[in-house]
Amino acid sequence: MQKRQFLSTSIGAAAAALGLPALAKPGKPNATTTQPVLLTVTGAISKTNRPAFEATQDILMSKQKLSFDKGFCFDFASLLNLPAASFQATLEYDGKPHTLSGPRLTDILQHCGIGNNADGERYSVTTRAIDGYAANFTLSKLRKWEVLIATHLDGKPMALGGLGPLWTVYDATRQPEGASMSLSQRFALCPWATYHIDVQAL
């Protein structure tokens, strides 16, 4: 994808102080978060752990004209408690192979009430970055492509101001339609600095 105009580098410097931990053993996400929220899932979900949209508390979403009645939020530890998957891919940014790791997006949605028996064609899922860049998938595509919310690059947490802390990403070369794509085309549906997932019933 085209390089996106990102936020101030001062944000990235501040994020470096978060001290994000290394990969943890799978478990169950916390019912409530005790650390800063990194990811909020909203929309057609049946499980929640936070109030509805509030303009003062959700100011970035407000700026991006978003609103919601139901939400489930994850801090970094909550995401690390989900089973992790990984794959190796050549990244468009340096042309070198790297290993990306993190929970499958479908596992995140399952924790929010969108189970494995849900009709994959009845749900539209949008992942959004902090600068507003977004990608849309059907639930079926998420399953087929094994889309991750990556937390680690080559075993290390990703910083805000880089590709993280969370990156919506999948291995396009595993799909017939992706094998012939250019590097930039492979990452067009991969918003880095993902902070929001919206689920809508079709």
N, C-alpha and C positions, 0 to 999 in steps of 0.2 A: 504494500500500500504506500501511498505517498507519505513522506515524512510530515507529521502533523505539528503545527505550531503549538508548543507545549507551554505550560505555565512558567512562572518566574523560577529561575534557578535557585532562588532563596528557599522555595518550598522543598526542593530536593535536598538542600543542605540541612534543613530542619528534620526531614524524614530520616536522615542518616543516624540521627540520635535515637531512633526508636529501638535499636538493638534487637531486631527481629531474630527469633530463635531458629535453630537448625531443624531438620525434619524430625517429627515425633512419630511414635507408634500410633497406629489407628485406634480410635476409640469412639466415643459419642460426643458431638458438639455440646457445649454448655447450653442450658435452657436460656440463660441470660449471659450477657457479656460483661466482663469486668475490666477489659482493656479497650482502647479506642477501636471503634467499629471500622473495618476495612471494606466490608461488602454488605449491601442491603438488597434483599430479594423482596419484590412487591408484586401485587396483582392477584391473579387467580390461584392463590395458595390457601391451604386450609389450616396451617400451623403458623402462629405468630409469637414473637417474643418482644415486641415493641409497639408503641402506640401508632396511630395513623399519622400521616404527613402533618408536620407542623412547620410553618414557614420560617420561624426563627431558628429552630433546631436543624432544619433541613435546607439551609440557605442555598447550597449549591444546586440541589434539585429544584428549588424555587427559581433560581436564575435560568435553569434549563427547561422551565415550564412543565415540571413534572409534579404529580400529585398521586396519592394512593390512600386506600383505606386499610389495607393489610400489609404488614411488613415483618420480615424476619432478618435479623442482623447477625453477622459473624465477625468476631475478632480473629486475629491471626491464629491464636491457639485453637479456636473452634474449627478452623479450616484444617489445621494440622491433625486434628483428631479424626478426620474423615480418611478413609482408605486413599492412599496416593497411587497414582499411575505415572508413567514416564515414557518419553520417547526421545529419539535423537533426530535433529533436523538441522539443515543448513539455514542460517538466518540471513535475511536480506541486508542486515545492517553491517555485517563484516564478511559475509560469504564463507563463514567457517561453521563446522558442525558443533552443536551444543546439545546438552541434555536438559530437557524441561520436565519438571515434576510438579505434581499438585493433584488435588481431587478432581474427579470427573464432574462436569457441570450437572450431569444427571443425578449424581449422588447428593449434590447440594440441593437440587430440587426435590429429591425424595425426602430429605430431611425437613423440607418445607411443606410436605404433603402431596407432592406430585409423584406418585409411585410408579414402579416398573410396569404395572398393568394399565397405566393411563394410555389412552389413544394418542399415539404420537402425532397424528395429523390434526388433532383438535386443539393443540396448544402452539402458540407463537411465543418465542423467547427472544428477548432483546438484551444484549449485554452492552453496557455503556461505560465509556471512559470519563475521567474527570474533566476533560476538555469538550465533552459532548459527542465525540466520535462513537458511533454505535454500529452494531452488526446484528442482523436478525436471522433466526433459525427456526425451523419447526422442531418439535421435540424429537421427531423421527430422525432428523439430520444430526441432532446432538448425539443420539445413540449410535447412529451409523458411523459418524466421524470420530466418536470418542473425544469430544471436545473437553479440554481441561480448563480449569482456572488455575493456571500455573502459579506456584508460590516460590519456586526455586529454579535457578539457572546454573547448571553445572554444580549442583549441590549447595548453592549459596542463595540466601534470600535476595530478592531483587528490590532495589531502592526506588522510592518515588523520585522522579526526575530522570530515571532510566526507563526500564520496561515494566517496573513493578509499582507497588508491591504485588499486584495481581495482574495476570495477563491471560485473557481469553485466547486460547491457541489450540490448534490441532495439527496433525501431520497430514498435510494435503497430498503428499506423495503416495500415501496409502490408498488414495481414492483414484479410480480410473480417470476422472475428470481433472484431477490435480497433477498427475504425473508430468503432463506436458506444459504446465504453467510456468511462467517466469517466476523468479524469486519474489518479486514485488506482488504479483498476482496471488501467490500462495498465502500471503498474509493480509489480504484485503478484508477478511472477515475476522481479524484478530486484534481487537482493541487492547493496547497496553494501558496500564494504569486503570484497569477496570474497577469500578466501585459500585455499580448498580446492575441488577438483573431484573427485568420486568417480564412477567408471565401473563399472557392473555389467552382466554379461551376463544376459539374460533367458531 
